[in-house]
Amino acid sequence: MTELAFSGPADRNKQPILDVLCSLLPAQGAALEIASGTGQHAAWFAAALPQWTWQPTDADESALPTIAARAAQQGLANVRPALLLDVMASPWPVPARAYDLVYCANMIHIAPWETCAALMQGSARHLKVAGVLVTYGPYLEDAVPTTAGNLAFDASLRARDARWGIRRLQDVAQQASQAGLTLRRRQEMPANNRLLVFGRGD
């Protein structure tokens, strides 16, 4: 059996994220995952939430076979075939107003800033009225001291690509607001990360 691509951080954070999702989500629904990467989150969450259908996507076409293979290895019938999806593209190759959850982990800081606005606008188009967008990753926050680890991580990202970097939470929330989404929950997570929940209305 071919060894699949593996992300250590995704393996470490999958259960803490799932714990929050379980406290947040209804018993069943449909999820759209943006930037699924290795597919570890898709497989873990879909296995734990069997009444949810999970639509993984990635902007890198080479990631799609790995996502599909990981779901197939675990016999996950509720994971749909992975799709090629770049948040900057319009339209997205998925039905509008179809999802109870749009989930995106560790993309906003490893992509140009304009992808944040595209994520917010696309999520607003594809979420059901009561649906939520959940993002996960490191954020900079006004009046909250930034850890040395996150400062070093931010510097390493910008050294790799000047368009990358850890984003200010307030700037991300502003982009969400412009798309009609409001920050409803800010959850501290392990390793200096945050889980943010956005939805329509107050």
C-alpha positions as CSV (number, residue, x, y, z in Angstrom):
1,M,0.0,0.0,0.0
2,T,1.4,3.4,-1.0
3,E,2.1,5.6,2.0
4,L,0.0,8.7,2.0
5,A,1.2,12.2,2.6
6,F,1.0,13.0,6.3
7,S,0.8,16.3,8.2
8,G,2.0,16.2,11.9
9,P,0.2,19.4,12.8
10,A,-3.1,18.1,11.3
11,D,-2.7,14.9,13.3
12,R,-2.1,16.7,16.5
13,N,-5.0,19.2,16.2
14,K,-7.7,17.0,14.7
15,Q,-9.2,16.0,18.0
16,P,-9.2,19.4,19.7
17,I,-10.9,20.8,16.6
18,L,-13.4,18.0,16.5
19,D,-14.2,18.5,20.1
20,V,-15.2,22.1,19.3
21,L,-17.1,21.1,16.2
22,C,-19.1,18.6,18.2
23,S,-20.1,21.3,20.6
24,L,-21.1,23.6,17.8
25,L,-22.8,21.5,15.1
26,P,-26.1,19.8,14.9
27,A,-26.3,16.0,14.6
28,Q,-26.4,16.0,10.8
29,G,-25.6,18.3,8.0
30,A,-23.4,19.0,5.0
31,A,-19.8,20.4,5.2
32,L,-17.6,21.9,2.6
33,E,-13.9,21.9,3.5
34,I,-11.6,24.4,1.8
35,A,-7.9,23.5,1.5
36,S,-8.2,19.9,2.6
37,G,-4.5,19.2,2.1
38,T,-3.7,15.7,3.1
39,G,-7.3,14.9,3.9
40,Q,-6.6,14.0,7.5
41,H,-9.2,16.3,8.9
42,A,-11.8,15.2,6.4
43,A,-11.3,11.6,7.3
44,W,-11.2,12.2,11.0
45,F,-14.3,14.4,11.2
46,A,-16.3,12.3,8.8
47,A,-15.6,9.2,10.8
48,A,-16.7,10.9,14.0
49,L,-19.7,12.6,12.4
50,P,-21.4,9.8,10.4
51,Q,-24.6,11.8,9.8
52,W,-22.6,14.5,8.1
53,T,-21.6,14.5,4.5
54,W,-18.1,16.0,3.9
55,Q,-17.0,17.6,0.7
56,P,-13.2,18.0,0.6
57,T,-11.5,20.4,-1.8
58,D,-8.1,21.7,-2.5
59,A,-6.5,24.3,-4.9
60,D,-3.7,21.8,-5.6
61,E,-4.8,19.1,-8.0
62,S,-2.0,16.8,-6.8
63,A,-3.6,16.7,-3.3
64,L,-6.9,15.2,-4.6
65,P,-5.8,11.6,-5.0
66,T,-4.4,11.5,-1.4
67,I,-7.6,12.9,0.0
68,A,-9.6,10.3,-1.9
69,A,-7.3,7.4,-0.9
70,R,-7.4,8.3,2.8
71,A,-11.2,8.3,2.8
72,A,-11.3,5.0,0.8
73,Q,-8.9,3.3,3.2
74,Q,-11.3,4.0,6.1
75,G,-14.4,3.1,4.1
76,L,-16.0,6.5,4.6
77,A,-19.1,6.6,2.5
78,N,-20.0,10.1,3.8
79,V,-16.9,11.7,2.2
80,R,-17.6,12.9,-1.3
81,P,-15.0,12.8,-4.1
82,A,-12.5,15.6,-3.6
83,L,-12.9,18.6,-5.9
84,L,-10.4,21.1,-7.3
85,L,-11.4,24.4,-5.8
86,D,-9.4,27.7,-5.7
87,V,-11.2,30.2,-3.5
88,M,-10.1,33.0,-5.9
89,A,-12.1,31.3,-8.7
90,S,-15.6,32.3,-9.5
91,P,-17.9,30.5,-9.3
92,W,-16.9,27.8,-7.0
93,P,-17.6,24.3,-8.4
94,V,-20.2,23.5,-5.7
95,P,-23.9,24.3,-5.3
96,A,-24.9,27.6,-3.7
97,R,-26.7,27.7,-0.3
98,A,-25.9,24.0,0.1
99,Y,-23.8,23.7,3.3
100,D,-24.4,23.9,7.0
101,L,-20.6,24.3,7.5
102,V,-17.7,25.7,5.5
103,Y,-14.5,24.6,7.2
104,C,-11.0,26.0,6.5
105,A,-7.9,25.3,8.5
106,N,-4.4,26.8,8.1
107,M,-5.0,28.5,4.8
108,I,-5.3,32.2,5.5
109,H,-1.7,32.7,6.7
110,I,-0.2,30.4,3.9
111,A,-1.8,32.3,1.0
112,P,-2.0,35.9,-0.3
113,W,-4.2,38.2,1.8
114,E,-6.8,38.5,-0.9
115,T,-7.7,34.8,-0.4
116,C,-9.2,35.8,2.9
117,A,-11.8,38.1,1.3
118,A,-12.5,35.4,-1.4
119,L,-13.0,32.8,1.4
120,M,-15.5,35.0,3.2
121,Q,-17.4,36.0,0.0
122,G,-17.5,32.4,-1.3
123,S,-18.6,31.0,2.1
124,A,-21.4,33.6,2.3
125,R,-22.7,32.4,-1.1
126,H,-22.5,28.7,-0.3
127,L,-23.7,28.5,3.3
128,K,-27.3,27.8,4.2
129,V,-29.1,30.6,6.1
130,A,-28.2,29.2,9.5
131,G,-24.8,27.8,8.4
132,V,-21.4,28.7,9.8
133,L,-17.9,29.2,8.6
134,V,-15.2,27.8,10.9
135,T,-11.6,28.8,10.4
136,Y,-8.6,27.5,12.3
137,G,-5.0,28.7,12.7
138,P,-2.8,31.3,14.3
139,Y,-3.9,35.0,14.5
140,L,-2.5,38.2,15.8
141,E,-4.8,40.1,18.1
142,D,-4.8,43.7,19.4
143,A,-4.1,43.9,23.1
144,V,-3.1,40.2,23.2
145,P,0.6,39.5,23.5
146,T,1.9,37.5,20.6
147,T,4.0,34.4,21.6
148,A,7.6,34.2,20.5
149,G,6.7,31.0,18.6
150,N,4.1,32.8,16.5
151,L,6.4,35.7,15.8
152,A,9.1,33.3,14.6
153,F,6.5,31.4,12.5
154,D,5.2,34.7,11.0
155,A,8.8,35.7,10.0
156,S,9.4,32.2,8.5
157,L,6.3,32.5,6.4
158,R,7.1,35.9,5.1
159,A,10.6,34.8,4.3
160,R,9.2,32.0,2.2
161,D,6.7,34.3,0.4
162,A,6.2,38.0,1.1
163,R,2.5,37.6,0.5
164,W,2.1,35.2,3.4
165,G,1.9,35.8,7.1
166,I,-0.2,35.5,10.3
167,R,-3.2,37.8,10.0
168,R,-4.8,40.1,12.5
169,L,-8.0,38.6,13.8
170,Q,-9.6,42.0,13.5
171,D,-8.7,42.3,9.8
172,V,-10.1,38.8,9.2
173,A,-13.3,39.7,11.0
174,Q,-13.7,42.9,8.9
175,Q,-13.4,40.9,5.7
176,A,-16.1,38.6,7.1
177,S,-18.3,41.5,7.9
178,Q,-18.0,42.9,4.4
179,A,-19.4,39.5,3.2
180,G,-22.3,39.6,5.6
181,L,-20.8,37.3,8.2
182,T,-20.3,38.1,11.9
183,L,-17.7,36.6,14.3
184,R,-19.8,34.6,16.8
185,R,-17.1,32.7,18.6
186,R,-13.4,32.9,19.3
187,Q,-12.0,29.7,20.8
188,E,-8.5,29.4,22.1
189,M,-6.8,26.2,20.9
190,P,-3.6,24.3,21.6
191,A,-0.2,25.6,20.2
192,N,-1.3,29.2,20.1
193,N,-4.0,28.7,17.6
194,R,-7.6,30.0,17.4
195,L,-10.8,28.6,16.1
196,L,-13.2,31.2,14.8
197,V,-16.9,30.8,14.0
198,F,-18.7,33.1,11.6
199,G,-22.4,33.2,10.8
200,R,-25.0,35.6,9.4
201,G,-26.5,38.2,11.6
202,D,-25.5,39.2,15.1
